[in-house]
């Protein structure tokens, strides 16, 4: 087949989708409020509405599914924290940045450049009030006590100095979310198991981390109860961080009740990432141990935010999105102990290039716009938020912004279903493994998980396939490697992947 005959169907499809996008945007009279709730390490199989065999009851998220839409084929751009958050806020794959593998640590400098367009800066420029409340994990502009010394000493990737010996002057302004388009921010620096432990409001330490925690060990304190030793604010309570952030979101929504401007709340939770710290009535509530109980607290947080929107009279014109930054850290040992499958039937777990690493729950509710009880088989990626917001507002993105973001508004509104909007999707693992998904096909360029699952890397032997190729439509569990059976597909997907990787700036 010649190039012209190949290109024409793509042009026709693009024309149809563009016309549908214009129709969808025209039907939106006023800009909606947007609440984006990002769970931390929550798997597709955790939601009882998405997994009939889940050992966890999630009534509040189930209600969003009932009253809105769920995506069966949604993915995080990475299988770990930092890069996915980068992708969400910038609309671009994180491997285009300086972060080629792994995640940032609490003392690291900002990953997102201040001049880069973000979801927050785009919405702010288009009349929104914007807020970030929760776990940041994208680096902060710490100021040194002594400019001739590093912020903190590392041994490998772990902080090995005592926290109170760090070179951070916490009394000085800290650049972060506010420099990237957020009017208001209330955050912790990174994951709840990473130093330093303090709240930062609009670039200022709420309480200086003058105390020191010895940390928690899973060997001594139980599976999932873990945080690293280091600097901590004297009144910082690990057990109440999730509820504290939820209360802050509720408070922020109440301040928007009389505002004529729409608002955007980015609410990245600290749960159910370690430390697993279920409290009160949550203890013993699930059939998945401490982890499952903690997921019920995530569900409670979602319900509390929805209730706050109702109380403020903001429900009707608010788009609520709930998703996860990657798959669950639900290990083979956890599977032996519990019948619950946090990552559903998918292979692998958090950090892996397998589906369990990046195939995530993605649900949304928008009264009068999203048809209740909808589902979509569109392949959607967390990088798509920025372009989708452009579709909602009808305002073009600045040149060069969100190069890996697709406008998925037609999928939310169920106005297009059979034709895939995305040309392809690229995923990235903890250790820097790539995969590419195009239609029903998924190719990985290496063997092994590229993450936590064993083996992480498999060295190719004579006669062995150099990577993997799965027909995801027929083999979602990634059991039948077709790499050596379909060389033409391997060649085409490899070509696309390599071309995209060459555009890294």
Beta strands, then each sheet from edge to edge (+ up, - down):
strand 1: 33-39
strand 2: 69-75
strand 3: 129-135
strand 4: 154-155
strand 5: 158-159
strand 6: 184-188
strand 7: 200-201
strand 8: 204-205
strand 9: 211-213
strand 10: 230-232
strand 11: 263-268
strand 12: 318-324
strand 13: 362-365
strand 14: 374-381
strand 15: 425-428
strand 16: 434-438
strand 17: 441-444
strand 18: 468-471
sheet 1: 8+ 7- 6+ 3+ 11+ 1+ 12+ 13- 2+ 14+
sheet 2: 4+ 5-
sheet 3: 9+ 10-
sheet 4: 15+ 16- 17+ 18-
end
